Amino acid sequence: MGAFAYSEEEGTPAAEYEEQLDQELREYRRDELISLQQGIGESWARSMYGKEIDVLVDGVTEDGELFGRTQWDAPDIDNIVFLSESEDTTVPRLEVGQMRRCRVTGRSVFDLEAAPIC
């Protein structure tokens, strides 16, 4: 979720209201929404640990780390799944463009870490 402080947009009914909220209150409300969403995102990431998910391998970071996204995530907007190769040598190596079944092995604040299981 993204949140923005309210601003008067030309041509919108709210921009014509005589009484407008001060900038400090607008920013406070935005920050409260972001804080609530951060807690929800952290809880979701924790709940995913150990689960199997399908991951589309999107690319490689500047550091050479593979990353992808789940069926729920839009590119460049939502969470990222950082991928590591499987320790099982019978599992094929990851390649960009593949959809792979993975097990979530860790997380950061919002992003997941996973490794392929097949």
Secondary structure, DSSP 8 states (H G I E B T S, - for coil): ---------TTSGGGG-SS---HHHHHHHHHHHHHHHHHHHHHHHHHTTT-EEEEEEEEE-TTS-EEEE-TT--TTTS--EEE---SSTTS----TT-EEEEEEEEE-SS-EEEEE--
